[in-house]
């Protein structure tokens, strides 16, 4: 298995520099990333019984297959793993009716109505349409769910102090157990904002000044993981609503530019967050706690765009995201660093999907901290602790 993976690693380095990729730097980096994900996730799907000829075939396909076909295959490979994860979570949390297992009713059923109430059309005759019913689940704590998942899947995630040697590292995300290259290790949880709803992101326009849990997909979709925090201890209706903690720096005086931004560019207020029944005891919903690697250390995971099909109702509770607003109402187009409305009534490339992100292993991992290349833009002052993994990739990503 190790020798096959080394072959993939070598192919990744060669194909990422191929002249067949797009000439636009940003598109070049996007295609290089998809190419890597195609090989990693396809390699993973082969399983541990894979032989060398299988690996060579995938490498050959990666050099010949179109970008759109590779994207499609990556989505299928990721969804295959997500389906397996969700099936295991159902087995852990859903009461077995045939065995008469007890559950914990997380939402009270509507009170019984009298005949008179129905006759006169009382306002409480039926449950409110905007209050989804939360199904019954087993009364397990997150730690118990995590351990049971590890017993069945072979790994889970732990949150504990990072081993990165700098004072701002804080908490880190660790794999407990082992997983092969190409494995989906974590979801990036939180509230999803399409470019049409940027102005609703808390703190707009300086959204990242007091929030280090924002991440952006290549298509401009932003995910704010701050509301998710460390998850919860139940299945519940979740909107992503939260009150951000505002940190004031008394040592730094507010300049005229800051005051102007505050006056002219306050974030818009709105209730565009969807109400979704989500499982807050999700052991893999900690992708936002993965740290950037220290100097001379390589990342061991990479982000992968995953468009979750909303038609998969049974899987939905285990996808730890909600979308702000109806992204399908406005079509946006990117020009340089800006997004503009271009008309039309569909802002989604794939209708009926939730634009999420997952973290995928780039090598075999066992009981270690997850390290993600942040690829911070070199157009802004970067933190003192940030050491670029690949300066050229950073430049292409934000060109």
Residue pairs with C-beta under 8 A, 6 or more apart in sequence:
1 48
1 50
1 180
1 364
2 364
3 52
4 43
4 50
4 52
4 55
5 43
5 181
5 363
5 364
7 52
7 55
7 56
7 59
8 39
8 40
8 43
8 55
8 58
8 59
8 181
9 363
11 39
11 59
11 62
12 35
12 36
12 39
15 32
15 35
15 39
15 59
15 62
15 63
16 32
16 35
16 36
18 63
20 63
21 27
21 28
21 31
21 32
22 28
22 31
24 399
25 395
25 396
25 399
26 218
26 396
26 397
26 398
26 399
28 396
29 393
29 396
29 397
30 218
31 67
33 302
34 67
34 70
34 71
34 74
35 62
35 70
36 302
36 362
37 74
37 302
37 304
37 360
38 58
38 61
38 62
38 65
38 70
38 73
38 74
39 58
39 59
39 62
40 181
40 182
40 302
40 360
40 361
40 362
41 73
41 74
41 77
41 78
41 81
41 182
41 304
41 360
42 58
42 61
42 73
42 77
42 182
43 50
43 55
43 58
43 181
43 182
44 77
44 81
44 180
44 181
44 182
44 183
45 77
45 80
45 182
46 54
46 55
46 58
48 180
62 70
65 73
74 304
75 306
75 307
77 182
78 184
78 304
78 306
78 358
78 360
79 306
79 308
79 309
81 183
81 184
82 184
82 306
82 308
82 315
82 318
82 319
82 358
83 315
84 153
85 153
85 184
85 284
85 318
86 314
86 315
86 318
88 149
88 152
88 153
89 145
89 149
89 279
89 282
89 318
90 314
91 152
92 138
92 140
92 145
92 148
92 149
92 152
93 137
93 138
93 140
93 145
93 235
93 279
93 281
94 135
94 137
94 138
95 101
95 102
95 103
95 136
95 137
95 138
101 138
102 138
102 139
103 136
103 137
103 138
103 139
104 136
104 137
104 138
104 139
104 234
105 136
106 134
106 135
106 136
106 137
106 234
106 235
106 236
107 133
107 134
107 237
110 124
110 126
110 127
111 124
113 122
113 124
113 125
117 124
117 125
118 125
127 133
130 275
131 237
131 275
132 237
132 275
132 276
132 277
133 277
134 235
134 236
134 237
134 277
135 235
135 277
137 234
137 235
137 279
140 148
140 281
141 233
141 281
142 231
142 232
142 233
142 280
142 281
142 283
145 281
145 283
146 156
146 157
146 158
146 283
147 156
149 156
149 283
149 284
150 156
150 176
150 177
150 283
153 177
154 177
154 178
154 179
155 175
155 176
155 177
155 178
155 179
155 183
155 185
155 365
156 175
156 176
156 177
156 283
156 284
157 173
157 174
157 175
157 176
157 185
157 186
157 283
157 284
157 286
157 370
158 173
158 174
158 175
158 176
159 171
159 172
159 173
159 174
159 230
159 286
159 289
160 171
160 172
160 174
161 169
161 170
161 171
161 172
162 169
162 170
162 171
162 172
162 291
162 369
163 169
163 172
163 369
164 172
164 291
164 292
164 293
164 294
164 369
164 385
165 294
166 294
166 385
168 383
168 385
169 291
169 385
171 289
172 289
172 290
172 291
172 369
172 370
173 186
173 286
173 287
173 289
173 290
173 291
173 369
173 370
174 367
174 368
174 369
174 370
175 185
175 365
175 366
175 367
175 368
175 370
176 367
177 366
177 367
178 364
178 365
178 366
178 367
179 185
179 361
179 364
179 365
179 366
180 361
180 364
181 361
181 362
181 363
181 364
182 360
182 361
183 360
183 361
183 365
184 284
184 304
184 358
184 359
184 360
185 284
185 287
185 301
185 358
185 359
185 360
185 361
185 365
185 370
186 284
186 285
186 286
186 287
186 290
186 301
186 358
186 359
186 370
187 282
187 284
187 285
187 287
187 319
187 320
187 321
187 356
187 357
187 358
187 359
188 215
188 223
188 225
188 287
188 288
188 303
188 356
188 357
188 358
188 359
189 223
189 225
189 228
189 231
189 282
189 285
189 286
189 287
189 288
189 320
189 321
190 213
190 223
190 224
190 225
190 226
190 227
190 228
190 240
190 288
190 320
190 321
191 223
191 224
191 227
191 240
191 273
191 321
191 322
191 323
191 324
192 221
192 222
192 223
192 321
192 322
192 323
192 324
192 327
192 354
192 355
192 356
193 200
193 201
193 221
193 222
193 223
193 224
193 324
193 325
194 220
194 221
194 323
194 324
194 325
194 327
194 330
194 332
194 347
194 348
194 355
195 220
195 221
195 332
195 334
195 339
195 347
196 325
196 327
196 329
196 330
196 332
196 339
196 341
196 347
197 272
197 324
197 325
197 327
198 204
198 207
198 222
198 339
199 267
199 268
200 267
200 268
200 269
200 270
200 272
200 324
200 325
201 207
201 214
201 222
201 224
201 267
202 211
202 224
202 226
202 244
202 267
203 209
203 210
203 211
203 244
203 267
204 265
204 266
204 267
204 268
205 261
205 265
206 261
207 214
207 222
208 214
210 244
210 245
210 246
210 247
211 224
211 226
211 244
213 224
213 225
213 226
213 288
214 222
214 223
214 224
214 225
214 226
215 222
215 223
215 225
215 288
215 303
215 357
216 222
216 223
217 223
217 305
217 355
217 357
218 305
219 305
219 349
219 355
220 332
220 334
220 339
221 355
223 321
223 356
223 357
224 240
225 287
225 288
226 242
226 244
227 240
227 241
227 242
228 240
228 285
228 288
228 320
230 286
231 280
231 281
231 282
231 285
231 286
231 320
232 280
232 281
233 280
233 281
234 280
234 281
235 277
235 278
235 279
235 280
235 281
235 317
236 277
236 278
236 280
237 275
237 276
237 277
237 278
238 275
238 276
238 277
238 278
238 280
238 322
239 273
239 274
239 275
239 276
239 322
240 273
240 322
240 324
241 273
270 325
272 324
272 325
272 326
273 322
273 324
274 322
274 323
274 324
275 322
276 316
276 322
277 316
277 317
278 316
278 317
278 318
278 319
278 320
278 322
279 317
279 318
279 320
280 320
282 318
282 320
285 320
287 357
287 358
287 359
290 301
290 359
290 370
290 371
290 372
291 369
291 370
291 371
291 372
292 299
292 371
292 372
292 373
292 374
292 385
292 386
293 299
293 371
293 372
293 373
293 387
293 389
294 387
295 387
297 371
298 371
298 389
299 362
299 371
299 372
299 373
299 389
300 361
300 362
300 363
300 365
300 368
300 370
300 371
301 359
301 360
301 361
301 362
301 370
301 371
301 372
302 359
302 360
302 362
302 372
302 373
303 357
303 358
303 359
303 360
303 372
304 357
304 358
304 359
304 360
305 355
305 356
305 357
306 356
306 357
306 358
307 349
307 350
307 353
307 354
307 355
307 356
308 315
308 316
308 319
308 321
308 353
308 354
308 356
309 352
309 353
310 316
310 352
310 353
310 354
311 352
319 354
319 356
321 354
321 356
323 354
323 355
327 347
327 348
327 355
328 345
328 346
328 347
328 348
328 351
329 345
329 347
330 341
330 347
331 341
331 342
331 343
331 344
331 345
331 346
331 347
332 339
332 340
332 341
332 342
332 347
333 339
333 340
333 342
348 355
359 370
359 372
373 389
373 390
373 393
374 386
375 389
375 393
375 394
375 397
375 398
376 382
376 383
376 386
376 388
376 394
377 394
377 397
377 398
378 388
378 391
378 394
378 395
378 398
379 398
388 394
